[in-house]
């Protein structure tokens, strides 16, 4: 008996009592931690986003264009990358040059863009995670990974869920999913944190639908 046969034999023995493929798999695990109202879920999302060093803003739908204009101006953005399906009114008053999401754009061209504004697919409160799925208001995955500044708009409460299992129910696994928990960051062996290594250095999240305006 060679090594391959030994390994396969061990795998077969380990799977001997596994359920057949046509038997349903029990998915009775906990789907969320505790019971929260919609308002409490949104607050938890904001707290966890801020804990990951994202800057959180709140506004109404009517206020959104002014908020985006202000955030881009405060950033000093001279160019902003725009997904093809982003509502035109969102950036209607922005002076920055609009850069379309194009398949032919090179990494160097994307790196020269100051900011990118997108929508999102779902936001998960318990983990402070924003998920993008490449929909028209989010564009290609790379446009949110190369520019140094990302503004993500989340519609509250429609796009907010409590937990990862609830979020997965809303997502299509065949789509290119990007899971974002705060700005890009990594640490070396001495635990020195460095931001912007493999994604935006600054993440700003705008929660649209709340009655008050401000930053967290």
C-alpha positions in Angstrom: 0.0 0.0 0.0 1.4 3.4 -1.0 1.0 6.7 0.8 -1.9 7.8 -1.4 -3.9 4.7 -0.5 -3.1 5.1 3.2 -4.4 8.7 3.2 -7.6 7.8 1.3 -8.2 4.9 3.6 -8.0 7.2 6.6 -10.4 9.7 5.0 -12.9 6.9 4.3 -12.8 5.7 7.8 -13.2 9.2 9.2 -16.3 9.7 7.0 -17.8 6.3 7.6 -20.5 7.6 10.0 -21.1 10.9 8.2 -24.6 11.5 6.9 -25.4 10.7 3.3 -25.4 13.7 0.9 -29.2 13.5 0.4 -29.8 13.8 4.2 -30.7 17.4 5.3 -28.0 19.2 7.4 -29.3 20.6 10.6 -28.9 24.4 10.7 -30.3 25.1 14.2 -27.4 27.1 15.3 -27.9 30.5 17.0 -28.8 33.1 14.3 -28.2 36.2 16.4 -27.0 37.1 19.9 -29.8 38.5 22.0 -32.9 40.3 20.9 -32.7 43.8 19.6 -35.1 46.4 18.2 -34.3 47.8 14.8 -33.0 51.0 16.4 -30.8 49.0 18.7 -29.4 47.0 15.8 -28.5 50.2 13.9 -26.8 51.6 17.0 -24.8 48.4 17.4 -23.7 48.6 13.7 -22.6 52.2 14.3 -20.7 51.3 17.4 -18.9 48.4 15.8 -18.0 50.4 12.7 -16.5 53.1 14.8 -14.7 50.5 16.9 -13.0 49.4 13.7 -12.0 53.0 13.1 -14.5 53.7 10.4 -16.1 57.2 10.5 -19.8 57.0 10.8 -22.2 59.7 9.6 -26.0 59.8 9.8 -28.5 61.7 7.6 -31.8 61.6 5.9 -32.2 60.7 2.3 -32.8 64.4 1.5 -29.6 65.4 3.2 -27.4 62.7 1.6 -26.2 64.8 -1.5 -25.1 67.6 0.8 -23.4 65.2 3.2 -21.4 63.5 0.4 -20.5 66.9 -1.1 -19.2 68.0 2.4 -17.2 64.8 3.0 -15.5 64.9 -0.4 -14.7 68.6 0.1 -13.3 68.0 3.6 -11.1 65.3 2.1 -9.9 67.6 -0.6 -10.9 65.1 -3.3 -10.3 66.4 -6.8 -11.5 63.1 -8.4 -14.1 60.6 -7.3 -14.7 57.1 -8.7 -18.4 56.5 -9.6 -20.0 53.1 -10.1 -22.3 53.0 -13.1 -25.5 52.5 -11.0 -24.9 55.1 -8.4 -27.9 57.4 -8.2 -26.9 60.7 -10.0 -28.5 62.9 -7.4 -26.0 61.6 -4.7 -23.1 63.5 -6.3 -25.1 66.2 -8.1 -23.4 69.1 -6.3 -19.9 67.6 -6.1 -17.2 69.7 -7.9 -14.7 66.8 -8.1 -14.0 65.1 -11.5 -16.1 62.0 -11.9 -14.1 58.9 -12.9 -16.2 56.1 -14.4 -15.8 52.5 -13.3 -14.1 51.0 -16.5 -12.8 47.5 -17.1 -9.7 49.0 -18.9 -8.6 51.2 -15.9 -5.1 50.2 -14.8 -4.1 49.9 -11.1 -2.0 53.1 -11.5 -5.0 55.0 -12.8 -7.2 53.8 -9.9 -4.4 54.8 -7.5 -4.5 58.3 -8.7 -8.2 58.7 -7.8 -8.8 60.5 -4.6 -12.1 58.9 -3.4 -14.7 56.4 -4.3 -18.4 56.5 -3.4 -20.6 53.3 -3.4 -23.7 51.8 -2.0 -23.7 48.4 -0.3 -25.4 45.0 -0.4 -25.9 44.5 3.3 -24.4 45.8 6.7 -24.0 43.4 9.6 -24.4 44.9 13.1 -22.8 42.3 15.3 -19.5 42.3 13.3 -19.5 45.9 12.1 -19.2 44.6 8.5 -20.2 46.2 5.2 -20.6 43.7 2.3 -20.4 44.7 -1.3 -21.5 42.3 -4.1 -20.6 44.1 -7.3 -24.1 45.5 -8.0 -24.4 48.6 -10.2 -24.3 51.0 -7.3 -21.1 49.3 -6.0 -19.1 48.6 -9.1 -16.1 46.3 -9.6 -14.3 44.9 -6.5 -11.1 46.7 -7.3 -12.5 50.2 -7.2 -13.0 49.9 -3.5 -9.6 48.4 -2.9 -7.2 50.7 -4.7 -8.3 54.3 -3.9 -7.3 55.6 -0.5 -10.7 56.9 0.6 -14.0 55.0 0.4 -17.4 56.4 1.3 -20.1 53.7 1.6 -23.8 54.5 1.8 -26.0 52.2 3.8 -29.8 52.5 3.7 -31.3 52.2 7.2 -32.9 49.9 8.2 -33.5 48.1 4.9 -29.8 47.0 4.4 -29.0 46.4 8.1 -29.1 42.9 9.7 -28.0 41.7 13.1 -25.8 38.7 12.3 -23.7 37.0 9.7 -26.3 34.2 9.1 -28.9 36.8 8.4 -26.6 38.6 6.1 -25.7 35.4 4.2 -29.4 34.9 3.5 -29.5 38.2 1.5 -26.3 37.5 -0.5 -25.8 35.5 -3.8 -22.7 33.3 -3.3 -22.1 33.4 -7.0 -21.4 37.2 -6.9 -18.0 38.7 -6.1 -18.5 39.5 -2.4 -16.2 41.9 -0.6 -16.5 41.9 3.2 -15.2 45.1 4.9 -14.8 45.6 8.6 -13.2 49.0 8.9 -10.4 50.5 6.9 -7.7 48.2 5.5 -5.2 47.4 8.3 -2.5 44.9 9.2 0.1 44.4 11.9 3.6 43.3 11.8 5.3 40.8 14.2 5.7 43.6 16.8 1.9 44.4 16.5 2.5 47.8 14.9 -0.7 48.6 13.1 -0.4 49.9 9.5 -3.5 51.1 7.6 -4.0 51.2 3.8 -1.8 48.2 2.9 -4.4 46.2 1.0 -7.3 48.6 0.7 -8.5 52.1 1.6 -6.8 53.9 4.5 -10.0 55.8 5.3 -13.5 54.3 5.4 -16.5 56.6 5.9 -20.0 55.0 6.3 -23.1 57.1 5.8 -26.2 55.6 7.4 -29.1 57.1 5.5 -32.6 57.1 6.9 -31.9 58.2 10.5 -33.4 61.4 11.7 -30.3 63.1 13.0 -27.2 64.2 11.2 -23.7 63.9 12.6 -20.6 61.7 12.9 -19.6 58.9 15.2 
